[in-house]
Amino acid sequence: AAKLDALKAKMKDKRAAKEVANREEHKEKEKVRRKTGAEAAKAKSDYEDRQMAKLVAEKKREKEAEKVHRAKVKALLAQDELNRLASKKGTGGTATVAAAAPAPAAVAAPIAPLEKKVYTECRIQLRPPAGSGGKPITAKFPATETIGAILKHAVANIPTLANGLPFAMIMSRPRKEFTQADAHVLISDSGLMPSASLMVQLK
């Protein structure tokens, strides 16, 4: 009987040790899974940030081109006015001034205005909270819609938000935060046009 009790005790100890080992193994696997998920999320975030930086740079170039164009038009108009005044002043004067009068014809050639692209819709990518395991969601919204439409879309499509927890949508470059308080803001006035990537973050 003593040997049987000792054997049972030994088997019990083995089971307990195995359970401890299994728990530790599970913890390690969970750590690796979280680390891998975090690294993948960071890689995606970095890529999206680079894409957003390219878009911002493109917008900046468009603005600079428009600024240069306006400066050129202004300079040409000023030169045309000077030539017109010189021509008017030279009427009946010396032949030299009169001969110079035709010059404005070359300057007065109309310049086609620089067309600014008008966007009617906005492409939004919503990235679920870190660690939630969700995949990015992409959707298009009319420029006349409000931030509230994006917030509702996030709640409807990201399971983490289904329980009503407060959250914010973060744009990294330039950094902006959108919450329920911004629900009335038009997308066209929000700085998200024509596309943006938003990280959903629980408050």
C-alpha positions as CSV (number, residue, x, y, z in Angstrom):
1,A,0.0,0.0,0.0
2,A,2.9,2.4,0.8
3,K,4.5,1.7,-2.6
4,L,1.1,2.3,-4.3
5,D,0.7,5.6,-2.5
6,A,4.2,6.6,-3.4
7,L,3.6,5.8,-7.0
8,K,0.4,7.8,-7.0
9,A,2.2,10.8,-5.4
10,K,5.0,10.5,-8.0
11,M,2.5,10.5,-10.9
12,K,0.6,13.4,-9.4
13,D,3.9,15.4,-9.1
14,K,4.7,14.6,-12.8
15,R,1.2,15.8,-13.9
16,A,1.6,19.0,-11.9
17,A,5.1,19.6,-13.4
18,K,3.8,18.9,-16.9
19,E,0.9,21.4,-16.3
20,V,3.4,24.0,-15.1
21,A,5.6,23.3,-18.2
22,N,2.6,23.6,-20.5
23,R,1.6,26.9,-19.0
24,E,5.1,28.3,-19.3
25,E,5.2,27.1,-22.9
26,H,1.9,28.7,-23.7
27,K,3.1,32.0,-22.1
28,E,6.2,32.0,-24.3
29,K,4.2,31.2,-27.4
30,E,1.8,34.1,-26.6
31,K,4.8,36.5,-26.1
32,V,6.2,35.5,-29.5
33,R,2.8,35.9,-31.1
34,R,2.3,39.4,-29.7
35,K,5.8,40.4,-30.6
36,T,5.4,39.2,-34.1
37,G,2.0,40.9,-34.4
38,A,3.5,44.2,-33.1
39,E,6.4,44.0,-35.5
40,A,4.0,43.4,-38.4
41,A,1.8,46.2,-37.3
42,K,4.8,48.6,-37.1
43,A,6.0,47.6,-40.5
44,K,2.5,48.3,-42.0
45,S,2.3,51.6,-40.1
46,D,5.8,52.6,-41.3
47,Y,4.8,51.8,-44.9
48,E,1.6,53.7,-44.7
49,D,3.4,56.7,-43.1
50,R,5.8,56.7,-46.0
51,Q,3.0,56.7,-48.5
52,M,1.3,59.5,-46.6
53,A,4.6,61.5,-46.6
54,K,4.7,61.1,-50.4
55,L,1.1,62.4,-50.7
56,V,1.9,65.4,-48.5
57,A,5.0,66.1,-50.6
58,E,2.9,65.9,-53.8
59,K,0.4,68.4,-52.3
60,K,3.2,70.7,-51.3
61,R,4.7,70.6,-54.9
62,E,1.3,71.4,-56.3
63,K,1.0,74.4,-54.0
64,E,4.5,75.6,-54.9
65,A,3.8,75.3,-58.6
66,E,0.6,77.3,-58.2
67,K,2.4,79.9,-56.3
68,V,5.1,80.3,-58.9
69,H,2.5,80.4,-61.7
70,R,0.6,83.2,-59.9
71,A,3.9,85.2,-59.4
72,K,4.7,84.8,-63.2
73,V,1.2,86.0,-64.1
74,K,1.5,89.0,-61.7
75,A,4.9,89.9,-63.2
76,L,3.6,89.7,-66.8
77,L,0.6,91.9,-65.9
78,A,2.8,94.5,-64.3
79,Q,5.2,94.5,-67.3
80,D,2.2,94.9,-69.6
81,E,1.0,97.9,-67.6
82,L,4.5,99.5,-67.8
83,N,4.6,98.9,-71.5
84,R,1.2,100.4,-72.0
85,L,2.1,103.5,-70.0
86,A,5.3,103.8,-71.9
87,S,3.5,103.5,-75.2
88,K,0.9,106.1,-74.1
89,K,3.6,108.5,-73.0
90,G,5.6,108.1,-76.2
91,T,2.7,109.0,-78.5
92,G,3.8,111.9,-80.6
93,G,7.3,111.8,-79.1
94,T,10.6,110.5,-80.6
95,A,10.7,107.7,-83.1
96,T,12.7,105.6,-80.7
97,V,9.9,105.4,-78.2
98,A,7.3,104.8,-80.9
99,A,9.3,101.9,-82.3
100,A,9.5,100.3,-78.9
101,A,5.7,100.4,-78.5
102,P,4.9,97.1,-80.4
103,A,6.8,95.1,-77.7
104,P,3.8,94.5,-75.4
105,A,2.2,92.3,-78.1
106,A,4.7,89.5,-77.3
107,V,4.1,89.9,-73.5
108,A,0.4,90.1,-73.6
109,A,-0.1,86.5,-74.8
110,P,-2.6,84.9,-72.4
111,I,-1.3,82.1,-70.1
112,A,-3.6,79.2,-69.3
113,P,-4.3,79.1,-65.6
114,L,-3.0,76.2,-63.6
115,E,-5.8,73.9,-63.0
116,K,-6.2,72.7,-59.4
117,K,-7.6,69.1,-59.1
118,V,-10.9,69.0,-57.2
119,Y,-11.5,65.7,-55.3
120,T,-15.1,64.6,-54.8
121,E,-14.4,61.6,-52.6
122,C,-11.9,60.6,-49.9
123,R,-10.2,57.2,-49.5
124,I,-9.8,56.2,-45.8
125,Q,-7.9,53.3,-44.4
126,L,-8.8,52.4,-40.8
127,R,-6.2,50.4,-38.8
128,P,-7.7,48.5,-35.8
129,P,-6.2,49.0,-32.4
130,A,-2.8,47.4,-31.9
131,G,-3.0,43.8,-30.6
132,S,-6.6,43.3,-31.6
133,G,-5.6,41.1,-34.5
134,G,-7.9,43.0,-36.9
135,K,-7.0,43.8,-40.5
136,P,-7.0,47.3,-42.0
137,I,-10.3,48.4,-43.5
138,T,-10.5,50.6,-46.6
139,A,-13.5,52.6,-47.6
140,K,-14.4,55.7,-49.7
141,F,-16.6,58.6,-48.5
142,P,-18.0,61.5,-50.4
143,A,-16.2,64.8,-49.6
144,T,-19.5,66.2,-48.5
145,E,-19.9,63.6,-45.7
146,T,-18.8,64.3,-42.1
147,I,-16.3,62.7,-39.8
148,G,-19.3,61.1,-38.1
149,A,-19.7,58.8,-41.1
150,I,-16.2,57.5,-40.7
151,L,-16.7,57.0,-36.9
152,K,-19.9,55.0,-37.6
153,H,-18.1,52.9,-40.2
154,A,-15.3,52.1,-37.7
155,V,-17.8,51.0,-35.0
156,A,-19.7,48.8,-37.5
157,N,-16.6,47.1,-38.9
158,I,-14.1,46.8,-36.0
159,P,-15.3,44.2,-33.4
160,T,-13.2,45.8,-30.6
161,L,-15.5,48.9,-30.8
162,A,-18.8,47.0,-30.7
163,N,-19.0,47.3,-26.8
164,G,-19.2,51.1,-27.0
165,L,-15.7,51.9,-25.7
166,P,-14.6,55.5,-26.5
167,F,-12.0,55.7,-29.2
168,A,-10.1,58.2,-31.4
169,M,-8.9,58.0,-35.0
170,I,-5.3,59.2,-35.3
171,M,-3.6,60.6,-38.5
172,S,0.1,60.5,-38.1
173,R,1.3,63.1,-40.7
174,P,0.4,65.8,-40.0
175,R,-0.8,64.5,-36.6
176,K,-4.5,64.9,-36.1
177,E,-6.9,63.3,-33.7
178,F,-10.6,62.8,-34.6
179,T,-13.2,61.8,-31.9
180,Q,-17.0,62.0,-31.5
181,A,-16.6,65.7,-30.9
182,D,-15.5,66.1,-34.5
183,A,-18.5,64.2,-35.9
184,H,-20.0,67.4,-37.5
185,V,-16.8,68.3,-39.4
186,L,-17.0,67.9,-43.2
187,I,-14.5,65.5,-44.6
188,S,-13.6,68.2,-47.2
189,D,-12.6,70.5,-44.3
190,S,-10.8,67.9,-42.2
191,G,-7.4,67.7,-43.9
192,L,-8.0,64.1,-44.9
193,M,-8.5,64.7,-48.6
194,P,-7.9,62.9,-51.0
195,S,-6.8,59.9,-48.9
196,A,-5.6,59.2,-45.4
197,S,-4.7,56.3,-43.0
198,L,-6.2,56.5,-39.5
199,M,-5.1,54.4,-36.5
200,V,-8.0,53.5,-34.3
201,Q,-7.0,53.9,-30.6
202,L,-9.0,53.2,-27.5
203,K,-9.3,56.0,-25.0
